[in-house]
């Protein structure tokens, strides 16, 4: 590909500039991946160096430290207590005691069972007292996986705290050798609401993120490597690790067994098509509505905005279900058209695949325009009017003003929003599920979770697999694949957005 200089690029026509940018993008993809792998390699290298440095520092601290520091390697907090730092020493010691007790009575069991996810499930045993067979429950695979992950987190937290305890002893020794006094309990408490206040504030939110966000994500990812389902629920029947078998079943094209690769590709293609139209139709039409309402001479501007905002105020659960019934075979719309004699038979709004897909996109416009109208209104008011006046003097018509001033400004400001809107539409469960439920049914598609519809997105397909057939492992596989697709799109688009590359352009 010919590489143009900046001057040569400016001489190109708009169409050739566009093609040149696309060509540069595809030519740059290999280099982008090379740089990515270099960064990953560099990250692993830096991590290895930091781990090596930590081990060296730990060995040096033990070798050169006094007996207080050395005992702290076994009894956490001993050195701090012996040096008069009672509060931090007690906290270190208390954490160690809690960790030891937990690992002896509970943690050791969960970790030992994690590789197998249990050895003995529920069995029927004879009860001589009641003269009948009763179900006795032993291992629970679900709890083993969940509490095993929790135990690993606890072990990591303990190792981090132990390392912090070692560092605190090394720092305390250096301070005492320099002749300076150590901070006491009052100083530690004061620092928590002064120079260390950010740590105090972030402690609870960080714990919440780890427990309620990171842990469930890791649990969901690990489920994809098991056979966890309604049949193997982990309590009555233990589930186990199956490796990459589920991914091979979802993405493989082998002749043997059941493969869902074709179905996944079809649903992914429709999901991307839906996300594209749902994003950009709302974007441009919402911008157009905002421009029309903001135009000088338009009366009752507040009334028009209020009417549009009402669609946001009404819950989608109500409005979408109502609209779905309106366009049904025996719904209000078909009934009126038949009564007026405009049609001979009911239109297949939800029974024909093409009609259904077009309808969900059109109805989504009605839902999305008010949001874009509000966003665009605020941005349009901030565009300097001098630009439009200068354009009019130069003879620019309304369309030229839009393409040269309004649209570039809007795209620059709302670029990140467009990306997040596209990703949100890929996971837009409400519109599809409440309008069609995924219908009409695609009889030719292989699905591990019952019927699959032509309007189903990946997220609604995932829901059906988990709810209809209780194949949680396959739902987890789809969830991981959705995350990968979304991540790749986000990284590529975000790196190309002018909002992030040329932040000074509209300063």
Residue pairs with C-beta under 8 A, 6 or more apart in sequence:
1 23
1 24
1 27
4 12
4 20
9 17
9 20
12 20
25 496
32 495
54 163
57 170
58 163
58 166
61 69
61 166
61 169
61 170
62 69
62 70
62 73
65 169
65 170
65 173
66 173
68 78
68 79
68 82
68 83
68 169
69 79
69 166
69 169
69 170
69 173
71 78
71 79
72 78
72 79
72 80
72 165
72 166
72 169
73 166
75 93
75 96
76 92
76 93
76 95
76 96
76 161
76 162
76 165
77 88
77 89
77 90
77 91
77 92
77 93
77 94
77 96
77 165
78 89
78 93
79 89
79 165
79 168
79 169
79 172
80 86
80 88
80 89
80 92
80 165
80 168
80 169
80 172
81 89
81 90
81 93
82 89
83 172
83 176
83 182
84 182
84 184
85 168
85 172
85 182
85 183
85 184
85 185
85 188
86 184
86 185
87 185
87 188
87 189
88 168
88 188
92 161
92 165
92 168
95 158
95 161
96 158
96 162
99 154
99 158
102 151
102 154
103 151
106 147
106 151
107 151
107 154
107 155
110 143
110 144
110 147
110 148
110 150
110 151
111 148
111 151
111 152
113 119
113 139
113 144
113 148
114 144
114 145
114 148
115 241
116 240
117 139
117 141
117 144
117 145
117 226
117 234
117 238
117 239
117 240
117 241
118 138
118 139
118 140
118 141
118 144
118 234
118 238
119 139
119 238
120 138
120 139
120 238
121 137
121 138
121 139
121 235
121 236
121 237
121 238
122 135
122 136
122 137
122 138
122 235
122 236
122 237
123 135
123 136
123 138
124 133
124 134
124 135
124 136
125 133
125 134
125 135
125 136
126 132
126 133
127 133
127 134
135 236
137 235
139 238
140 234
140 235
141 226
141 228
141 232
141 234
141 235
141 238
141 239
141 240
142 228
142 233
142 234
142 235
143 234
144 234
145 219
145 222
145 223
145 226
145 234
146 219
149 215
149 218
149 219
149 222
150 215
153 210
153 215
172 182
175 181
175 182
176 182
183 191
192 199
192 200
193 200
220 476
220 479
220 480
221 476
221 480
223 472
223 473
223 476
224 246
224 247
224 473
224 476
224 477
224 479
224 480
225 241
225 242
225 243
225 244
225 246
225 473
226 239
226 240
226 241
226 242
226 473
227 239
227 240
227 242
227 246
227 473
228 234
228 239
228 472
228 473
228 476
229 239
229 469
229 470
229 471
229 472
229 473
230 469
230 470
230 471
231 237
231 470
232 238
232 239
232 240
233 239
239 473
242 473
246 473
246 474
246 476
246 477
247 477
248 254
249 257
249 258
249 259
249 260
249 448
249 474
250 259
250 260
250 261
250 264
250 474
250 477
250 478
250 481
251 259
251 261
251 264
251 481
252 259
252 261
253 259
253 261
258 446
258 448
259 446
260 446
260 447
260 448
262 445
262 446
263 445
263 446
263 447
263 452
264 478
264 481
266 442
266 445
267 445
267 452
267 456
267 457
267 458
267 461
268 458
268 485
270 357
270 454
270 455
270 456
270 457
271 426
271 457
271 458
272 426
274 357
274 360
274 361
274 425
274 426
274 428
274 432
274 457
275 422
275 423
275 425
275 426
275 428
276 422
277 361
278 361
278 364
278 368
278 425
278 428
278 431
279 418
279 421
279 422
279 425
281 361
281 364
281 365
281 368
282 364
282 365
282 368
282 369
282 371
282 372
282 421
283 372
283 414
283 418
283 421
285 365
285 369
285 372
286 368
286 369
286 370
286 371
286 372
286 373
286 375
286 376
287 372
287 376
287 406
287 410
289 308
289 369
289 372
289 373
289 376
290 372
290 373
290 374
290 376
290 377
290 380
291 376
291 380
291 402
291 406
292 298
293 301
293 304
293 305
293 373
293 377
294 301
294 377
294 380
294 381
298 304
305 373
305 374
305 377
308 369
308 370
308 373
309 370
309 374
311 319
311 366
311 367
311 370
312 370
312 371
316 367
316 430
316 431
316 434
317 430
317 434
319 367
320 363
320 367
320 430
320 431
320 434
320 435
321 434
323 363
323 435
324 350
324 434
324 435
324 436
325 331
325 332
326 332
326 333
327 333
327 334
327 349
327 350
327 359
328 334
328 349
328 350
329 346
329 348
329 349
329 350
329 351
330 346
331 349
333 347
333 349
334 343
334 346
334 347
334 349
337 343
337 347
338 345
338 346
347 355
348 355
349 355
349 356
349 359
350 356
350 359
350 435
350 436
350 439
350 440
351 439
351 440
352 440
353 440
353 442
353 454
353 455
356 436
356 439
356 440
356 454
356 455
357 454
357 455
359 435
360 431
360 432
360 435
360 436
360 455
363 431
363 435
364 428
364 431
367 431
375 414
375 417
376 410
376 414
379 409
379 410
379 413
379 414
380 406
380 410
383 405
383 406
383 409
387 405
388 401
388 405
391 400
391 401
391 404
391 405
392 401
396 404
409 506
411 418
411 498
412 498
412 499
412 505
412 506
413 499
413 506
415 497
415 498
415 499
415 500
416 494
416 497
416 499
416 500
419 490
419 493
419 494
419 497
422 489
422 493
423 486
423 489
423 490
426 457
426 458
426 459
426 482
426 485
426 486
427 457
427 458
427 459
427 482
427 486
428 457
428 459
429 457
429 459
429 460
429 463
432 438
432 455
432 456
432 457
432 460
433 460
433 463
435 455
436 453
436 455
437 453
437 460
438 451
438 452
438 453
438 454
438 455
438 456
438 460
438 461
438 464
439 453
439 454
439 455
440 453
440 454
440 455
441 451
441 452
441 453
441 454
442 451
442 452
442 453
442 454
442 456
445 452
447 461
447 464
447 465
448 465
448 469
448 471
448 474
449 461
449 464
449 465
449 466
449 467
449 468
449 469
449 471
449 474
449 475
450 464
450 468
450 469
451 464
452 461
452 464
453 460
456 464
458 478
458 481
458 482
459 482
461 478
462 475
462 478
462 479
462 482
463 475
465 471
465 474
465 475
465 478
466 472
466 475
494 500
495 501
498 505
